[in-house]
């Protein structure tokens, strides 16, 4: 997605003032900016402040995974050329968090989703050659073992997507169904959960089940759940529903 012009931003988004000098940040402030991440000004502030904070506090678990989270979103908004760079950095900072505290879900989870973005950016065949499959699967399974319901069923969701999109002979749509049903149970208001589950039904040649799941996604209220993520995936839901009709 391309950012709109600076002139338009003033009309669409509330103003988030950048500090005159870049200040560090704590987890509470980073999370507040995360909820506003569709606003490029808020996202830019999060990236700049978290980068500085991580430079000053290299052993801070929360700052490292929060920066990995911000870099993940940045990768979803970047051009195809820049996506691998942001996603790789996100994986690196999440890996630092894992090294600091491997018992917590956040480092493992944000490592896996960043590698997912990295893999999509370079293409799945290239990702396999680069060894990104292990970089994804190991932290994804660790996150799932710790807390499958984190981030609205995120660990179950990423494993479900993995088994949906990995090439044969590793693809397993039945396993993907189980993971994504679990993700939906943990995150009913997550549009992406319903979208990924519908895609599995589509691949299994179950168009009615896919349509039902997509329609459930569109019934989620705009202000419900993770608003930026839901806003990002609602057009994908509408496009797939149109394709199935």
C-alpha positions as CSV (number, residue, x, y, z in Angstrom):
1,X,0.0,0.0,0.0
2,X,1.3,3.4,-0.9
3,X,1.1,6.3,1.6
4,X,-1.1,9.2,0.6
5,X,0.3,12.6,0.1
6,X,1.3,14.8,3.1
7,X,-1.5,17.2,2.3
8,X,-4.1,14.5,2.4
9,X,-2.7,13.1,5.7
10,X,-3.7,16.2,7.6
11,X,-7.4,15.6,6.6
12,X,-7.4,11.8,7.1
13,X,-5.3,11.3,10.2
14,X,-5.1,13.1,13.6
15,X,-1.8,14.9,14.0
16,X,0.9,13.0,15.9
17,X,3.7,15.4,16.5
18,X,7.3,14.2,16.3
19,X,9.6,15.4,19.0
20,X,12.1,18.1,18.1
21,X,14.9,15.6,19.0
22,X,14.3,11.8,18.8
23,X,13.5,10.6,22.3
24,X,13.5,7.0,23.5
25,X,10.3,5.2,24.2
26,X,8.8,2.6,26.6
27,X,6.5,-0.3,25.8
28,X,3.3,1.5,26.7
29,X,4.1,4.3,24.3
30,X,5.2,1.9,21.6
31,X,1.9,0.0,21.9
32,X,-0.1,3.2,21.7
33,X,1.7,4.1,18.5
34,X,1.1,0.5,17.2
35,X,-2.7,1.1,17.5
36,X,-2.2,4.2,15.2
37,X,0.2,2.5,12.8
38,X,-2.0,3.3,9.7
39,X,-1.0,6.9,10.3
40,X,2.5,7.2,8.6
41,X,3.5,9.9,11.1
42,X,2.8,7.7,14.1
43,X,4.5,4.8,12.4
44,X,7.6,6.9,11.6
45,X,7.7,8.0,15.2
46,X,7.6,4.5,16.4
47,X,10.4,3.3,14.1
48,X,12.7,6.2,14.9
49,X,12.2,6.1,18.7
50,X,12.3,2.3,19.0
51,X,15.5,2.2,17.0
52,X,17.1,4.7,19.3
53,X,15.8,3.0,22.4
54,X,17.2,-0.4,21.3
55,X,20.6,1.1,20.6
56,X,20.6,2.5,24.2
57,X,19.1,-0.6,25.8
58,X,20.3,-3.6,23.8
59,X,19.2,-6.1,26.5
60,X,15.7,-4.8,26.9
61,X,13.3,-7.7,25.9
62,X,10.2,-5.5,25.4
63,X,12.0,-2.9,23.3
64,X,13.5,-5.5,20.9
65,X,10.3,-7.3,20.2
66,X,8.3,-4.0,20.0
67,X,10.8,-2.8,17.4
68,X,10.4,-6.1,15.5
69,X,6.7,-5.6,15.5
70,X,7.0,-2.1,14.1
71,X,9.4,-3.3,11.4
72,X,6.9,-6.0,10.5
73,X,4.2,-3.4,9.7
74,X,6.8,-1.3,7.9
75,X,7.5,-4.3,5.7
76,X,3.8,-4.7,4.8
77,X,3.7,-1.0,3.6
78,X,7.0,-0.9,1.8
79,X,7.8,-1.3,-1.9
80,X,8.8,-4.8,-3.1
81,X,12.4,-3.7,-3.2
82,X,12.4,-2.6,0.5
83,X,10.2,-5.3,2.0
84,X,13.0,-7.9,2.5
85,X,15.2,-5.3,4.2
86,X,12.5,-4.3,6.8
87,X,11.4,-7.9,7.4
88,X,15.0,-9.1,7.8
89,X,15.7,-6.4,10.4
90,X,12.4,-7.3,12.1
91,X,13.6,-10.9,12.4
92,X,17.0,-9.8,13.7
93,X,15.4,-7.7,16.5
94,X,12.9,-10.4,17.4
95,X,15.8,-12.9,17.5
96,X,17.5,-10.6,20.0
97,X,14.4,-10.7,22.1
98,X,14.4,-14.5,22.0
99,X,18.0,-14.6,23.2
100,X,17.1,-12.4,26.1
101,X,14.0,-14.4,27.2
102,X,13.1,-17.5,25.2
103,X,10.2,-18.3,27.6
104,X,8.1,-15.4,26.3
105,X,5.9,-15.7,23.2
106,X,6.6,-12.2,21.7
107,X,10.1,-12.7,20.4
108,X,9.3,-16.1,18.7
109,X,6.0,-14.7,17.2
110,X,7.4,-11.5,15.7
111,X,10.4,-13.5,14.4
112,X,8.1,-15.8,12.5
113,X,5.8,-13.2,11.0
114,X,8.8,-11.1,9.8
115,X,10.3,-14.2,8.2
116,X,6.9,-14.8,6.6
117,X,7.1,-11.3,5.1
118,X,10.7,-11.8,4.0
119,X,9.8,-15.1,2.3
120,X,6.8,-13.6,0.4
121,X,9.0,-10.7,-0.7
122,X,11.7,-12.9,-2.2
123,X,9.3,-15.7,-3.4
124,X,8.7,-19.0,-1.7
125,X,11.2,-21.0,-3.9
126,X,14.0,-18.5,-3.2
127,X,13.0,-18.5,0.5
128,X,13.5,-22.3,0.7
129,X,16.9,-22.0,-1.0
130,X,17.9,-19.3,1.5
131,X,16.9,-21.4,4.5
132,X,14.1,-19.2,5.5
133,X,11.8,-22.2,6.1
134,X,13.6,-23.1,9.3
135,X,13.9,-19.4,10.3
136,X,10.1,-19.3,10.1
137,X,9.0,-22.7,11.4
138,X,11.2,-23.0,14.5
139,X,10.0,-19.7,16.1
140,X,6.4,-20.2,14.9
141,X,6.2,-23.5,16.6
142,X,7.8,-22.1,19.7
143,X,5.3,-19.3,19.8
144,X,2.5,-21.7,19.4
145,X,3.7,-23.9,22.2
146,X,3.9,-20.9,24.6
147,X,0.6,-19.1,23.7
148,X,-1.3,-20.1,20.5
149,X,-3.9,-17.4,21.2
150,X,-1.4,-14.4,21.3
151,X,-2.3,-11.6,18.9
152,X,-5.8,-12.9,18.2
153,X,-4.6,-16.4,17.5
154,X,-1.5,-15.3,15.7
155,X,0.8,-18.3,16.3
156,X,-2.0,-20.7,15.2
157,X,-2.7,-18.4,12.2
158,X,0.9,-18.2,10.9
159,X,1.2,-22.0,11.1
160,X,-2.0,-22.4,9.3
161,X,-0.9,-20.1,6.6
162,X,2.5,-21.9,6.4
163,X,0.8,-25.2,5.7
164,X,-1.5,-23.6,3.2
165,X,1.2,-21.9,1.1
166,X,4.3,-24.1,1.4
167,X,4.9,-26.1,-1.8
168,X,4.2,-29.8,-2.2
169,X,5.1,-32.2,-0.6
170,X,5.1,-30.2,2.6
171,X,1.7,-28.5,2.0
172,X,-1.0,-29.9,4.3
173,X,-4.4,-28.2,3.9
174,X,-6.0,-30.5,6.5
175,X,-3.4,-29.4,9.1
176,X,-3.9,-25.8,7.9
177,X,-7.7,-26.1,8.6
178,X,-7.0,-27.2,12.2
179,X,-4.6,-24.4,12.9
180,X,-6.8,-21.7,11.4
181,X,-10.0,-23.0,13.1
182,X,-8.0,-22.6,16.3
183,X,-6.9,-19.1,15.3
184,X,-10.5,-18.1,14.7
185,X,-11.6,-19.5,18.1
186,X,-9.0,-17.2,19.7
187,X,-9.6,-14.2,17.4
188,X,-13.2,-14.1,16.2
189,X,-12.8,-10.4,15.4
190,X,-9.7,-10.9,13.2
191,X,-10.5,-10.4,9.5
192,X,-7.2,-12.1,8.6
193,X,-8.1,-15.3,10.4
194,X,-11.3,-15.6,8.4
195,X,-9.6,-14.7,5.2
196,X,-6.9,-17.3,5.5
197,X,-9.4,-19.9,6.5
198,X,-11.5,-19.1,3.5
199,X,-8.5,-19.5,1.3
200,X,-8.0,-23.0,2.6
201,X,-11.6,-23.9,1.7
202,X,-11.2,-22.4,-1.7
203,X,-8.1,-24.6,-2.3
204,X,-10.1,-27.6,-1.1
205,X,-12.8,-26.8,-3.7
206,X,-15.3,-25.9,-1.1
207,X,-16.6,-22.5,-2.4
208,X,-19.7,-22.3,-0.2
209,X,-17.6,-22.8,2.9
210,X,-15.2,-20.1,1.6
211,X,-18.0,-17.7,0.9
212,X,-19.5,-18.2,4.4
213,X,-16.2,-17.5,6.0
214,X,-15.6,-14.4,3.9
215,X,-19.1,-13.1,4.7
216,X,-18.3,-13.6,8.4
217,X,-15.2,-11.5,8.0
218,X,-17.2,-8.7,6.5
219,X,-19.7,-8.7,9.4
220,X,-16.9,-7.7,11.8
221,X,-17.5,-4.1,12.7
222,X,-14.9,-1.5,11.5
223,X,-14.0,-0.5,15.0
224,X,-13.8,-4.0,16.3
225,X,-10.5,-6.0,16.8
226,X,-7.2,-4.9,15.4
227,X,-8.4,-2.0,13.3
228,X,-5.3,-1.4,11.1
229,X,-4.9,-5.1,10.3
230,X,-8.6,-5.5,9.7
231,X,-8.7,-2.5,7.4
232,X,-5.7,-3.9,5.5
233,X,-7.3,-7.3,4.9
234,X,-11.0,-6.3,4.3
235,X,-10.3,-5.4,0.6
236,X,-8.6,-8.8,0.1
237,X,-11.8,-10.4,1.6
238,X,-14.0,-8.5,-0.8
239,X,-11.8,-9.4,-3.8
240,X,-11.8,-13.1,-3.0
241,X,-15.6,-13.1,-2.4
242,X,-16.1,-11.4,-5.8
243,X,-13.9,-14.1,-7.4
244,X,-16.0,-16.9,-5.8
245,X,-19.3,-15.5,-6.9
